[in-house]
Amino acid sequence: MDEIVLETARIIREGGIILYPTDTIWGIGCDATNFHAVQRIYQIKQRSDQKSMLVLMNERSMLQQYLVEIPATAMPFIQSPKKPTTIIYPGARNLAANLMAPDGSIGIRITRDPFCKKLITLTGTPLVSTSANVSGNPSPLTFSDIDPRIHEKVDYVVNWRQDERVPSAPSTILKIKRDGKVVVLRT
């Protein structure tokens, strides 16, 4: 895995787009601070840039750099031991402007996947993580489900966990409102 992580980190640092396994489903990703790379992902997915994408981080301490404030109500959910959980926070900062929702919010998940954790550590930046599909099509549950058009449009396909046949599941999604209230969007 080490050589694959090093090559993937090089692609990310050069502004490239990757197709990679996460702690949930296969994703399309890039440096979450790189406006042009984020724009390319919207083009690959044929998705409006008005629909934000989520970001993976490797540890809770990374949140401080990319959020104006970490709401106290988020703490019990940040690294949920039960299931990967994406939290939509108000007040994003230091991320590509086209990545955040029009209201300034951003979805962030602290990844548990060892590959993703190493990749984020090596690049020093959070990663965009959006399902590896064209917008409106079903999310691929295994690598073999990914549309070949996606393979052709990314700069690098990570050669890790491609043979897994057990379908993955998307994360739970919670939204923290400005008043601190927690709303469950997907379980």
N, C-alpha and C positions, 0 to 999 in steps of 0.2 A: 504494500500500500504506500510506502514512503515515496517511492519514485513517482507514482501516480499523483500523489498530493503535491509534490514539488513541481511537476509539469503543469498541473492544473493551476497552481498558484502563479506560475509564470504567465499563463494565459490571462488570468484575472488582472494581474498587475499591468499587462499590456493593453487593457481595455477590452479583452475578448469576452465572448459569450460561451458558456458551458452548458452541457446537458449532463446532469449529475444526480446520484441517489441522495436522498435526505432521510431524516428519521420518520418521514411519512411517505409521500409518493415521489416519483422522479420529477425533477424540476429543471427549469431553465434559469440560469443565474449569471450574475456579474457583480462587480464591485458596486455596492449600493450608494456610493458617493460619486459615481461617474455618470454624469448626465447623458452623454452620448451612448454609452453602453446600455443604459436603461431604455433610451429611445429605441435602440435596435431590438430590444426584447419586445416592446410594444409592437413593432413592425413584424417581427417573427410570429407573434401570436395573433396578429391582425386585431388588436385590441385597442380601444380608446384609451388615451393617456389620462382620461378623467377617472378611470377605475384604477385605484392604487394597487400595488403588489406588496406582498409581505417581505420581511427581512429576517434573515437568520443571524443570530449572534451566538458566541461561544460561551459566554458567562454573564451572570447578572451584572457584574461591575461595568460591563460594556454599555449597559443601558444609560448610564449617567452622561456619556458623551453625546448621545443621540436623542435624548428627551429633555425638555425643559424641566420637567419634574416627574418623578416616579410616584404615582398615586399610592398611598398606603393601602388602599383597597385591592391593589394588584398583587401585593406581596404573597398572599397565600397561593396564588395561581401561577406565579412566574416560572417555577420549575416543578410543575405538577408531576408527582410520581406515578399517577395513574395513566395518563395519556398525553402525548405531545399537545401543547396548548399554545395557540396564537392569541396574543392580546393586542387589541387595537387601542393605542394610547393617544390622548390629545397632546398637542405640543411637540411635534417632532422637530429636530434641528440637525444640522451638519450632514444631511443626506441629500442626494440628488433631488432638486426641486420637483422634477417630473415623477418622482416616485411616491410622493406624499399625496394624500387625498386633498381635494379642494379646501376642506376645513382644517388642514394642517395636521391631520392625524396620520398614524402609521401602524401597521400590524407588524408585531415582532414576536418571534419565537426563539427561546433559548434552546438550541439544538442539543440532543443527546447523542447524535450520530458521531462516532469517532472520526470518520473521514471529514465530515463537515467541521467539526471542532478543530482539527488540525489545519484544515484549509483556512479557516478564519484566523487562526493564530498566525499562520505564515504570511497571509496577506495584510493582516492588521486592520482589515475593514470588514464590516458586515456584508453579507451576501444577499442579493435579491434571490428570492425563491418563489417561483410561480409555476403552476402545473405545466408539464411538458405537452401542451396541446394547443391547437388553434382555438381561439376564443369561440365559445359556443359548442365545441365538441366535448365529449366526455373526457375526464381526466384519466390518463393511463394508470392502471393499477400495477403493472409490471413493465419492465423495460421493453419487452416484445410488443406491448400495446402502443408504443409511441409511433406516431405517424412518421413515415420516412422523410416527409417534407421538413420536419423539425430537425432531423439529423443533418440534412443538407445545409441548413441555414445557420447552425451554430458553428463556432470556431473549434470546439473541442468536445468530443464525447468521452466522458470518463469511463474507463474500462475497469469498473469496480461494481460488483454485485449485479451484473447484467444477467446472470443465470438464475437469479431467484425467481421462483414461480408462485410463491405465496403472495396473494394480492395485498398491497399496502392500503392503509386508510388515511384519509386526510385528518388534519388536526381539529381539535375542539377550537372554536373561535369565541372569544369574549370581547366585549367592548367596554372600556372604562369611559364613562361620560365625564364632562368637565366638573360636574358636581361630585364625582367619585363613585357614583352608582355603577354597578357591574351588570351588564346585560349579556345574556347567553344568545349568541347568534347561530352557533352550530355545535352539536354535541358529538 
